């Protein structure tokens, strides 16, 4: 073979290889031809990263042109002539900034992630469908279609999103689609319902009954009732009880007993104490400049891009609302207008019950028994598809009249859950957004159902109010929902819903402020009616109330400071107990640990070097105290605090040892073990490695959990149960911080971790992160008209009607 | 290199850039093959020109800083230094063009003979 022939052969082989690599996906590597193409592939993403000075677009059925001005923070201010036009424009701008997020969130709610991400997501999709979420969305959408006003907003939003999708240029296709080798799917109105259902899952799915059952199987029903109680032992309720101080209902816990019932090992786990949301409002007479103040910081899973998208909508004589929306939903969820501001925390109420069903076949049931008669199960067959439309799996989904039926711990259980039944209500928040007073706002939100929220609202006239709003079921018998129910009798079914006037609520209280932090909403001495159980420990609520009670001249600046306050009532309660017990120890370890904790100011600042020891001690204490529960669920730290008051409780005894331990022995043992573990992992206490910010981080993952597109290992202030709580994994946190002052002109501040753009190449992808980490908020621009924004406009988008 | 060759190379470069812009990545091997078929120029010119053309297309977005951020994030995604991906991109175009031009040139020579 000549050199020339060899060269030609080499060229032929190389061309063949490059064409194959260019055309076909090889494992995780996308087809390189399109991927690397600088005009159409992944590099084109850079061209679409920044907002153009001006742009134009077409959206079907706009009644008038819509102008959208993006300010210097990347916030779109939508100026439209009608509400539906504004919603169409909202869909358009959200799609422009967050297209991939729209699709992945909707697919998560629809149990169709495999269609985008492949078979490894099959378990998650199966879980979603077995919970009945997509099935419920279809039923809700059919119901909504019967009342056209209900779907009008969903259709308008979809028109806006699809107008963007239909005219995508290569530079508009988000990076993630290039990585996955997919194209964006069109948005369907039902996708908004899938998204709402997903939020319903995040905020209202609970396993209180399974937790209780598991605990009862280990230590008996009486002990389970006490460890996972219906009422919190520390009362600082959302609806003020008039006492002006927290109340500690510390009674003796019954000792561990013999197990009762079947073990449902690991059936459900949820982390308490680590996350949670806050909101509060202060009446003018308690503020420095005599204007109403409202603050809110919902804590959710932190992602990139953020769950929130900031937007301002102006429709003359109809709407002038600023706040954050969830991409995919046609309304602002948390925000303010010129007269009213509002924010939510999750109510943590129990709106889900599990029924143990009697079925005709233990492997493939077709009927279930109710009141002695067999009823047919509603059965549907669901396919799961891969990205190439191939069928990956098929499931048989079964439903009783209560809801989806599934095998839990070997027993067939059906689930009744308000999230599966309550309609999508896009009109409510739109109506509330136009309210001019607290009363109007509350009226608009009266029919709100799911997920139940502690809705705080304040107005310019100085009124404030809070109401735990949502659909709360009335149960038969003792009304409790934290126990498994007998499905074989219709007498176990829900009887109805709480009337609005029974909701925990307060208006213009004597104390001059209102606050919520996911704690038990109402003092059981005021209303003993069952609303939920195993409540979040109220440490954040205690701290917020402590701060607000002490502040008779609140300002927006103090509100912002409180949102990241590092104080910890939990540490205030436990540290003295550790110190007192440790100082009496014979061993040097617990004595040394006690002295180290005694020198701590109990604040979870970044630079503090004692919180790591305290958290290790708390973990040891919990593990050693609740040893009778084995690997089962652990009670909240509020129950541990309750136990602290009883030094001789049987719970303190380590049941693996012969001697009978009491409280101080366990406190000392926990201290000694915590010090030893901390030294072994971080070195001696005086080292920098004990600093809190070296140990506790926020980890904000990209939606595909690609580390290079994420912000990981971010040093933060705050710890478990501080007002700005952080979880061990660092994946939850303040998803949006907002402070609003309602005066003659509304003033507001806010931020969230991340940025407005979902494009990782954009300067707006992470631009808000530094200030979020500092705990400082941006001033929000709230122009009444386009001219008010002069000098701060970064980009102008003009939308006109298109076919 | 003579002026004529430079001009031919420039025209080919514009052709590669315009072909990619309007037609996609397959424009590179197609144009390079035709170039090889029609001219006696060395195939490496086609490779060099294709890499340069794609480089110019990449640099069109350099000003905003977005490309720099994208290079870094993409590199992290694939666990390689960002510039490696830029290099792979340019080499991909250059390789396609060289190989196609070489084959075009060989077929052209065979036909002429």
Interface residues (C-beta under 8 A of the other chain):
Chain A: X4 X7 X8 X10 X11 X12 X14 X15 X18 X19 X21 X22 X32 X33 X34 X36 X37 X38 X39 X40 X41 X42 X43 X45 X46 X47 X49 X50 X175 X179 X706 X707 X708 X709 X760 X761 X762 X763 X765
Chain B: X20 X21 X24 X25 X26 X29 X43 X54 X57 X58 X60 X61 X64 X65 X66 X67 X69 X70 X72 X73 X74 X75 X76 X77 X88 X89 X92 X93 X95 X96 X98 X99 X100 X102 X103 X106
